[in-house]
Structure formats: C-alpha cells, structure tokens
Amino acid sequence: MTETLGETLRRARLIKRLSQGGLGDAVGYSASWVSRVENDKVTPDTAALVALCDVLGLSAEAVGLEGDDVHRRELLTLGLGVGIAAALPSSTASAAEPKNLVEQALFKLPDARPAARDALTSSLSHARGLFHEAHYTDLGRALPPLISRSLASRAHDIAARAYVLLAQLAIKNYQGYAWIAADRARMQAELTGNPVVMGEAAHSMAITMRRSGEYQAAIDHLKEAADRLDESPDQLAMRGTLLLTASYSAAQPRWRGQAMEFIEEAEETASRRETMARKLYIPGVFGIDQTQVFRISVHHALGEADEALTFAEKTDLRRLPNAERRGRMCMDIARVWRDLGEPEKAFIALRAMEQYAPEEARRPKVRAITAELLTANREIPGLHLFAQRTGAAA
C-alpha cells in the first residue's frame, strides 16, 4: 500500500530521531503544524516541503515534488528556455500585504521558548533561501517565529541576521519600517562582536540611509564597518559587499570619483579572492559576477547608459547565484532602457524579471515603472496584462 505524504514525512522524522517540535523548529513552524501535516490534514506549500526534505534527507521524488514546480525551478536556476519558463505556472503563494508581514515581525512576535542552536541555524538557512529565491511572502511568515525563538535563546547572531532579512524585506516592499528592522539588527549584531555579522547589519542600515537621501552618512557607515574587517575569506567577502553598496550610494548623487574608487576596490577584492569567496547571509554571493551587476546599477545612476549596457552584455544571468540577484539585474536593465526611451526593451526586461522572480515584479518600485510605461505605451503587446498581474494597473 502506497504511503501518504504525511506517513512518508513521519517515517523520515522518526528515522532522524526528531520530535515534532524539533522538526517544526528546523523549518520555522510549530509542532502542531507538523502533527497536522503528518496526519494529512495540512498540505505544505512547495517552500515548506523543500525545507522538510532538507532536514529529513528526503529526495524531491519521495514527497511528490515533480512536474511543473520542480521543472520550473530548474529552468530558472539554469537560466534556460525563458520562453518555456513563461509557459509554466507562476508561484501560487498568496500575496499577503507586505506592511502587515513586516509589522508582525517587528511588533507582534509570537511567544517562544529557547530552541537548540542547530534548529535555529536550520531555520535561518531556510529563511535565507526564501529571500534568495525571492519568495517574500513566505519569508515574511517565517521570520516572526525565527526572531522570537532566537531572542528567547539569546542567539544574538541569528537574531541579527533574521532582522537583516526583515530589513531587506521592508526595503523591497515597505520602506517605512526598514529603519526599525535595521536598528534591531545592529543592536543584536553588536552583542556578538563578530565583524561579519556587524557588517551585515551595517549594510542594511546604510541602504535605509541611502533610500532617505543620506548618501554621505550611508557611505561613512559602510566604510566604518569595512574598516573592522580583516583578510580572512568571509571578512574579505563582506568587505567587498560593503564597497559595492558604498559605490552605488555615491553614484546616486552622481559623485563619480567616489563611486569609481569604491567599485574598483571591490573588483580588486573579488579578483584576489574569487576562489575563496563565501556565501553571505545578505545579499547573496560576492564575486566578479556580483561586481558586474553593480556596474550596471552604478553607471545607470551616474547617467552613463552606454557603460551600463556594456556591463549588462558581459553578465550572464545564468551565472548569478539566485532568483533575487537575477531579478535585480533585470530591474536595472529595465531602468536603463526606459531612460533611453526604449519602452519595448524595458518591458522585455520586466517580463524576464517576472519569469525569474515573480514576487520581485510586484515590488512597489517595479509597479511604478510598469505604470509609467503603461501610461505612455499602452499599445505594447502584453504590457497591460503584465500590469494587471503585478498590481500596477486595475
């Protein structure tokens, strides 16, 4: 007799000698949720099921992760067949109000007991994966229990990194609370004394400063954090990330000299340590490809469209580490083409963004660009439907 999904998960959990509470902690859910899943009363969404497989050592096939969902992820990860990917169904995750998700993580944390370090680390890894794959609604739901458990456990580094993720979520979807999340990340990071964790928190704070027009303050904050770092691989990778953000912060007010100085130093850092670069918690992976993506942003901000497009042509989307980074590059290219008066090409970039990272296409800034294109170019085939899908038009 064939096992149900719940029976498969329960058997794997018992083999791993995990309690329902322990498994729930590892994937960011409660013990009662695990119980309902094992009794086939709740069906986990794809993100939760992938997390369960990771913890329990199950293959995708063992839990029925086959067909469109898996093939779509593989296509997008490899950067193959954009036209094919467009024909596959987009994410079915319900789009919760971003403001409400951020508010809950800041002001309405659930009660929690201290949790084991391994469980917290696994939950953080799961949350980080949701950010990197641009599953922002699922991330907003995963962060409150993670933050609550890490605070209860006095796991300051995990709490700091969870607040960094929250700050990034707010920056992308609801800027109003980004300051609060970034400041809470800073407070938790300072308790660790770890320069990389402190660098991650400083990175988020500097972005909020830049978004508020405080360009020099953002640059100073990034330089201060960078000066605390040494030459070890993780710290060097963090330093490079801070330098890239400093470059873009200088480019915004068109301080070209500073912008070029910072990005050239970041490129030199990447060249020296490319083989030693490590995956960071935010914003992704530091290396040569990351510096080229930032070149697009920096040259666009400086009003140098030709240079931006030159670097766009050099950068293979398939080499970028995750959906969030691919979506970011598509956004930058769309901005360049919009400013050059090429709305059709801008729309092609926005469509590619939706295929790589559907929730990126629903961000307020992307909706604003889409609405702008629609106002002046309603005749572009597919643009009106795209605007409706992403919430840029009624």
N, C-alpha and C positions, 0 to 999 in steps of 0.2 A: 504494500500500500504506500502511495507517494506521500511524503511528509508535506505538511503545510509550511508556509513561510515561518510562522510562529514556532512550530516544532523544530525546524532547522536551526533557528536562532537560539532556542532554549538549549538544544543539544550542544551546540558550539560553546555556549556560555558555560555550561556545566563542565565541558572538557577543559576549558580555560580556568575553571575553579573561581569564577567570578560570581558575586551576588548580583541580584537585580539592581541594587543600589550602586554597586561598583561599576557595573556596565553603564548605568544611566549617567553617573558622574563622568565617565570617559567620553561620552558623546553629547553631553550637555542637556540631558533630560532627566526626569525623575524616575524613581524605582517603580512607581505606579504606572508610568507610561510604558516602561519595559514590560511590566506584567501584562498590560493590555495588548501590546504587540505580540507577546508570546502566546497569548490566548486568542490571537487573530481577531481581536476587537478593534484594533487600530492598524492601519497600513502605513508604514513610514514613507515619507517622500524620498526622492532619489538621493538627496544630500545626506539625509539621516541614514539611509540604507548603506550608502558607501562608507559612512563613518562606522557603522556597526560591523561591516565586513573588515575594515582595517583593524578594529580592536579584536575581533574574534578569529581573524585569519581565514576568513571565508573568501572564495572566489566570487566574481560577479555572477557567473552562471549558477552557482549554488543557491542564490537568492532570487534568480529570475531577472537579473539586470542584463537584459539582452534587448535586441531590437533597436528602435529609433533612439531611445535615450542614450544608450552606450555608443551607438554608431555616430550619433551627432556629436558627442563629446570628443570621440576620436578624430572626427573630421576637423573640428575646430582646433583641437590641440595641435594637429599636424599642419594646419593651415591648408588643407587640401579641399579642392572642389567647393569653392564658395557658392557656386550655383546650386550644387547638390544640397549643401547645408541649408540654403534658403528654403528648400522644399520640405525640410524636416520640421516637425512641430517645435515651436519655441517653448521656453520654460513655462510650466504650468503653475509655478509658485504664485500664490495670491499676493497682490501688491498691497501691502499694508501701508498706512500713512507713515512716511519717514519720520516726521516730527514725533509721532506717538511712540515709535520704536526707540528713538533716542531719549525721549523723556522717561520712558520706563527704566532704561539702563542708568539714568542719572538720578532719578528721584523716587522710583517705585521698585526698588530691588526686592526680590523675594527673600524670605527668611532662609538661612542656610546654616549648616553645620560644617565644621572643619572637614576637609577632604584629604585623601592621600595625595602626595606630590605627583605620583605617576598619573593619577586620574586627572589632576588639574592640567598637567602638561599635555596630556592627550586631548583634553577639551580645548586648550588653547590652539593646538595644532589643527584641530577640526575647524575652529573659528577662523584661523588664519587662511585655511584652504577655502572657506566660503568667501572671504574677501578677495583672494587671488582669482577665483573663478567668477567674481562679480555677482555672487548670489547675496545681494544686500538685504533682502527681506529676511532670508533665513539667518543671516548674520545678526540682524537686529534682534531676532528672537533668541539666538544662542547666547548673546552677551550678558543679559541680566543674571542668569544663574551662574555663569562663569565668574563674573565680577563678584557676586555675592559670596560664592564659595572661596574664592581666592582671598578676599578680605577677611573672611572668618578664619581662614587658615594662616593668616599673616604671611602669605606668599606674595611679597611685595613686587617681585619681578614679574610674576604672572599677572597680578592686578594692574601693574603699569602697562604691560603690553596689551591687556584687554582694553584698558582705557585708550591706548593709542589707536586700536582698531575702532573704538567708538568715536574718537575724534575724526578719524578718516571717514567713517560713515556719515558723520554730521557734515564734514567738509563737502562731501559729494552730494548730499541730499538735503541737509537742513543746517545752513551755516550758523544760525542763531545760537546753538548750543556748543559749537566746536570749541570755543574758549574754555568752557567749563570742563569738558572732557579732557582737553589738552592739559589743563592745570592739574586735574586729578592724576593724570599720567605722570606729570612732573613730580608731584608730591610723593607718589609711590616709588618712582624711579630713584629719587634722592635717598630713600631709605635703603636702597640696595647698595649704593656706592659703586655700581657697575657702570663703567663709562659707555658701554654699548647700549644698555637699557636707557641710560640718561640721554644718549644721543637719539634714540628712537622718540623719546618724549619731546626732546628739543625740536626734532624735525616736525612733529605735528604742531607744536606751538608756533614755530616760525611760519608755517603755512597759514595759520589763522591770522598772524600778524600781517603777512603779505596780503591776504584777502581783504584786510581792513585798510590797506593803503600804507601800512607802516613798514616801508621797504627797508630802510636803514636799520630799524630795530630788528627786523627778521634776519638780515644779514649778520648783524652783530651777535644775535642769539646763536646762529648756526656756527659762526667762527669760534665762539666760546666753547661750544660743545665739541667741535672738531679738534680744538687745541688740547682736549683732555685725552685724546686717543693716541695709542702707540702704533707700532709697526706690525703687530700680530694680524693674521689674516682677517678675523672677524672685525677687529677695530679698524683696519685699513679699509675694509668694505664699507663700514659705517661712515668713515670719513669721506669716502668718495660720494656716497649718497648725500651727505650734508653739503658737499661742494656743489653738486648738481643743483640742489634746491637753492643754494645761495646764488648760483648763476642765473637761474630763472627769476629769482627775486630782484636781482639787479637789472635784468632785461626789461622787466615790467615798466619801470620809469625811464627806460632807454639809457641806462648807464652802461654804455657798451664796453668801456675799458674794464670795469669790474666783472661784467658778465663773461667776457672772453677769458679773463685771468682765471676765474673760478672753474670754468668748464675745461680749459686746457689743463689745469692742475688735476681735475677729476679724470680726464683722459689719460694723463700720465700715470696716475694711480692705478687705473684699470689695466694699462699696458704692463705695468710692473708686476701686478698680482693677479692677472687674469686667471691663471690656473689655480690660484689659491682662494679666489673669491668664494664667499659663503652665502647661503640663502639667509636673508634677513627676515624679521617678522613684518616689517613695513619698510619700504613699499614693495619689495619683491627681491630681485636679484641684481647685484651691482656687477657691472662688467662693461665691455666695449659696446655691446648692443644697447645697453641702457643709456650710455652717454650719447649715442647717435640719436635715440629717441628724444633726449633732452635737447639736442642740437636743433631739432625741428621746432620745438617749443620756443627756445631762446631766440633763434633767428626770426621766427614769426613775430615774437614780441618786440624785437628790435626793428621791425618793418622791413626785413630782408627776405622777401618771399622766395626769390630765386635760390638763395642759400638753403632755406628751409626745404624746398622741394628737392634739391640736390641730395640732402641727407635722407629724405624720405625714400628716394630711389635706391639709396645704398642699403637701406634697412629691410631685411626680410622679416615680415610679420611672423613667419613660422619659427624664427629663432627667439622670439620674445617668450618669456617663461610662463605666462599665464594670460587668461582672458582679460583681466583688468588692465594689464600693460598693452595688450593688442587694442583694446577699446580706447585707451588713452591716445595711442598713436593715430587711430582713425579720427578721433576728435581733432587732433592737431592738424591733420591734413585737411579735414573739412573746413577748419577756420582759414587756412591759407587760401584754398580755392574760393571760398566766399569772399575774402578780401580782394582777390584778384578779379572778381566779377565773373566767376565761372560756377554758377549755381548748379548746373548739371553734375559737374565733377564733385562739388561739395556734397551733393545728395548721394552720389555713389559711395563716398567715404562714410557717410552716416548709415547707409544701408549695410555696409561691411561691418560697422560697429555693432549694429543690431544683430547680425549673424554671429559675431564672435561673443558678444556680451549683451544680451537683451536688456538687462537692467541698467547698463550704462546708458543706453539710448533713451531711458526715461528720466535721466537726471535733469534737474531744472535748467542747467546751462545748455544742455543739448536740446531740450524742448524750446528754449529761447531761440537758438539758431534755426531750428526747424520751422518755428513760427515765422521768423524773419524771411526765410527762403520762400515759404508758402505765400506770404503776403505779396511778394513781387513776381512769383514764378509759379502760379497755380497750374500752368499748362504742362509742367514736367510730369511725365507719366509716373504714377505710383507715389508721388510726393504727398498728396492729400491723404491717401490711405496710411502711409507711414506716419503722418502727423496724428492721425486718429489713433493708431496703435500705441503710440508713445505718449499720448496725452497732450500733444502740442496743439491740437485742434479738437473742437467738439464733434 
